């Protein structure tokens, strides 16, 4: 279970690290994971985004995503 938790955090951090940004638009987050980095399908990236927000790892406000915890 711990491995899944660490993997989820790592995946959530990838778009921020890749773009070297603290704020990302929803579509940029999904596009980066799906097409730039090719680590998830778009539907999986959407699900990761939803799960990350629900668990409080990232925040979504006005269409912008930012880390809620130190994942960078």
C-alpha positions as CSV (number, residue, x, y, z in Angstrom):
1,X,0.0,0.0,0.0
2,X,2.9,2.4,0.8
3,X,4.2,1.9,-2.7
4,X,0.9,2.9,-4.3
5,X,0.9,6.0,-2.1
6,X,4.4,7.0,-3.1
7,X,3.7,6.3,-6.8
8,X,0.6,8.5,-6.7
9,X,2.5,11.4,-5.2
10,X,5.3,10.9,-7.8
11,X,2.8,11.0,-10.6
12,X,1.1,14.1,-9.3
13,X,4.4,15.8,-9.1
14,X,5.5,15.0,-12.6
15,X,3.6,17.7,-14.5
16,X,4.8,20.4,-12.1
17,X,8.4,19.2,-12.3
18,X,8.3,18.7,-16.1
19,X,6.9,22.2,-16.8
20,X,8.9,23.8,-13.9
21,X,5.7,25.5,-12.7
22,X,3.8,25.8,-9.5
23,X,0.4,26.4,-11.2
24,X,-1.0,24.5,-14.1
25,X,-4.3,24.5,-15.9
26,X,-6.3,21.3,-15.8
27,X,-5.8,20.6,-19.4
28,X,-2.0,21.3,-19.2
29,X,-1.8,18.8,-16.3
30,X,-3.6,16.1,-18.2
31,X,-1.8,16.8,-21.5
32,X,1.6,16.7,-19.8
33,X,1.0,13.3,-18.2
34,X,-0.7,11.9,-21.3
35,X,1.0,13.3,-24.4
36,X,4.3,14.9,-23.3
37,X,5.4,12.3,-20.8
38,X,3.3,9.4,-22.0
39,X,2.9,7.8,-18.6
40,X,-1.0,7.7,-18.4
41,X,-3.9,7.7,-20.7
42,X,-6.0,10.9,-20.7
43,X,-8.8,9.2,-18.7
44,X,-6.2,7.9,-16.2
45,X,-4.7,11.4,-15.8
46,X,-8.2,12.8,-15.2
47,X,-8.8,10.2,-12.5
48,X,-5.4,10.9,-10.9
49,X,-6.3,14.6,-10.8
50,X,-9.7,13.9,-9.2
51,X,-8.1,11.5,-6.6
52,X,-5.3,14.0,-5.9
53,X,-7.8,16.8,-5.2
54,X,-10.0,14.5,-3.1
55,X,-7.0,13.3,-0.9
56,X,-5.8,16.9,-0.6
57,X,-2.5,16.4,-2.3
58,X,-3.3,19.1,-4.9
59,X,-5.7,22.0,-5.0
60,X,-8.0,23.0,-7.8
61,X,-9.3,26.5,-7.9
62,X,-10.6,28.5,-10.8
63,X,-9.3,25.9,-13.3
64,X,-5.7,26.1,-11.8
65,X,-4.0,23.2,-10.1
66,X,-1.3,23.7,-7.4
67,X,0.4,21.3,-5.0
68,X,-1.2,21.3,-1.5
69,X,1.8,19.5,0.0
70,X,5.4,19.5,-0.7
71,X,5.4,17.2,-3.8
72,X,8.0,19.2,-5.7
